[in-house]
Structure formats: structure tokens, C-alpha cells
Amino acid sequence: MRYLQIALGSCVLACLAACSTPSVVAPQSDVTRALFTADGPPKITLFTVQATRDGSGAHSALMVSGTHRALFDPAGTFRHPRAPERNDVLYGITDDVKAVYIDYHARQTYDIRIQELEVSPAVAALALAEIESYGPVPQAFCGRSVSTILSRLPGFEDIRTSFFPNRISREFGNRSGVATRVVTDDDADDNHGVLIVAAGAP
């Protein structure tokens, strides 16, 4: 049993090795200036980064579009000069910044699965509160943090807490109305005309 636990733990760490970065806390004034509200209905978007080699899940992130749009990128490595970050939550997620985020993850070795679901304003408000209060996420806990937050939302209670991004994606996709697309390196735009500061993968 001990060997099984060690093997499973190693698998989790290998699967989610991409989820590592120091905590960043931008000044609240920067966050306030960057706040962006998207057109259209409130939405929750689940991003799942998958290795092209074998389809294994490498990273989970959650974008919430409500009174403002914010991206919970737990222990992620994405940086953008127009998207101030506080404890793994990035603000100022305009359509251009979102496109850069997708492009950053879609590369020769990784695809990014994007699942969107319209939600009520109340659920979006609760989701924003959850991601903003969760706090910085340690290495290899991206899936666990995303699944924990989802499981606290009305209509998502069946999502089990998990370290595995693909499992979270499957359970998220069980909801009626989820729109899913996969972006590959061939689909992504290599030039968005903005500075990207990023390190590591994905």
C-alpha cells in the first residue's frame, strides 16, 4: 500500500508539475484600474491544459465573468503587463488578454481545452468571491483548488475535489449547456501585439 501511495503521489506531481510560481500581490489601486466587464451573460470558463503527447492534464484554471472578469490561474506562470495579479487571481482580462493567455498555453507540446457555461448573476458573484478569497495556491494544487471552488457553487456540487485536471474537465462537461472547444498550437495566434512576461510551462 505504501508503494502505491508513493507512486500515486509521484504521478500527481509529475502530472501537475506546471503549477508552480511564487505568490504575487499587486497593489489594490492597480487592480481597480484594470477591472474589466465583458459583454454578454455571466459565465464560468474552465481551462484545462493537456499534453499533446498523451492527453494528460497539466493545468487547470478558472475564469469568471460577472460584474467583472477575473482569471483564477492557481500557481500558474502566465504574466501580462495589463493584468495585475493578487494571490493567483488576474484582473483586466479583456478579450485580447484572454487570447494571449490561450496562445501562451497552446503550443507544440500542449493543447488547451476551453469549456464555457452561462450561469446566473448570483452564481457568478459567488464564484468571483470564492476565487478572490481562496488565497495563493502551492505547487501541484491547481486542480485541487479549482475543483474545490467549483464544488462550492450552486449547480456544481457534484464536482469532486481532485488533483487531476482531466477528471475535473469531464465532470464540468457533464452540465447541460457547456460549450467546449480545444485550441492547438496550429490554431493559436503567435502575435497579439502586446508584451508577454512568462516563465516555465505551461
N, C-alpha and C positions, 0 to 999 in steps of 0.2 A: 504494500500500500504506500509506504514511504517513497519508493522509487516512482510510483505512479504520480504521486503529488509533486515530486521534483520535476518529472517530465512534463506534467501539465503546466506547472509554473514556468518552466523554460519556454514552453510553446506560447504561452500568453505574452511573455516578454519579447520573444522573437517576432510574434505577430504584430505587436504594437510598439516596436522599438522606435517608430517615427514620432511618438507622442512625448516629446521631451523639450522643455525650454524653461528658462527662469521666469518667475513672475514679473509682470510689468504693470506699473500703476501710473497711468497718465494723469496729469492734473485735471480736476473736475471741470475747470474752465475750458480745456481743450475738448473734452467730451461734449460739453454743452454746445460749443460752436459747431461741432461736427455732426450733431444729430440730424438724421435724415429720415423722412417718412415716405415710404413707397406708395405709388398709386395702386389702386385695386383693393380687394378684400384682405383681411388679416390672413396670414399664412404661417405655417411652420414648415421649414425645409430641413430635411436630413441629408447631410453629405456623407458618403462612405467612399473612402479611398481604397481601391483594390489593386493588388499586384497583377500585372499582366501575365506574369509567369505562371501563376497557378490560381488566380482569382481570390487569394486570401485577403482578408480585410486588414488594412494597415492603419486606418484612422477614421474616427467619427467626429462630426461637428454638427452644430445645430444653429440654424438661422431663424430668427423670429421677426416677423413683420407685423407690427401692431401700431401703437401710437408713434413709434419709431422703429427702425430696422436695426437689429444688432446681431452679431455673429458670435456664438459661443464656440471657440476653437480650442478646446481643452489641451493644454500642453503642446499646442501646435507651434509651427515655426514660421508661419506667414507674418510678414510685416508690410505695412504700406504707410507712406507719409501722411495720407489723408484719412487714415483710420486709427485714431488713438485707441489704446488698449488699457483696460483695467481688469486685472485678475482673469485673464483668458477671454474676456469679452471685448470684441472690437466694435467700434461705433463708426458712423459715417459710411455705412455700407450702401453706397449708391450703386446703380446698375453697372457703372464702369468698374468700381472696386470689386463688386461681386464677380464680374467677368475675369478680372485679374486673379482673384482667388481660385476660380475654377481652372484657369490657364496654368496657374502655379502648380496645381496638383496633377493635371492631365499631362503626362509625359510618356516617354518611351516605356518606362518601367511601371507606370501606374495609370489606371483609369479612375474616373470619379463618377459615382452613381449619385444622381440628384433626385430626391423624392419630395414632392411638394403636396401639401394638403391645406385646403382652406379651413379655417377654424373661426369660431365666434370671437368677437372683440374681447369677451371676458377670458376665454382660454388664452388668447394671445397676450393679454395683460398679465395673466398668471405666469405664463411661460417666460416673459421678459423679467418678471420679478424673480423667478427661480434661477435663471442664468446669471442675473446680476448679483444675486446673494450667495451663489454657490461657493465662490472663492477659488483661489488658484488650485490647479489640478496637478498632481505629481506624475512623473513619468509612467507610461503604460496604463494610465487610468482614464484615458479619453473615453473609451466605450462605456466604462462603468459610470462615469459622471453623466454622460448623455442619456444613458438608459435610466438612471436614477431620476433625472429631471423629467423625462417623458412619463415615467410611471406615476408621477405625482399630479399629472394633468388629467382633467376630466376627458374621458374618451380614449385614454391611453393607459389605463390602469393595468391592462393585461400584459404590457411590455415588461419582461423580466429583466432585472438587473444583470448585466453581463459585461464581461471584458471583451467580447467578440463582436466587432463591427458588423460582420455579415449576418449574424443572428439578429442583431438589433434592426438591421435593414429589412430582413424578412418579416419580422413582427410588425414593424412600422407599416410595411406594404400590405398587411392584411386588412387595413382600413379601407372602406369604400371611399372612392374619390381621390385616392393617391395618384398623382401624375408622376411617372418615372421616366427618366432618360439617363443614358450613360454617355459621358464625354470622354473621348480618347485623345491621344496626342495629335492625331490627324485632324480632329475637329477643333482643337483649341487654337486661339489666336495668339501668335507669338509677340505681337506688338500692340500694346494698348496705349502707347504714348505717355506712360506715367512711370515714375521710378518705383521699382520694387526692391525692398531690402529684405532678403530672406536667406536663411541658412539651414542646411540639413534637408531631410526628405522624409515624408512629403510635407 
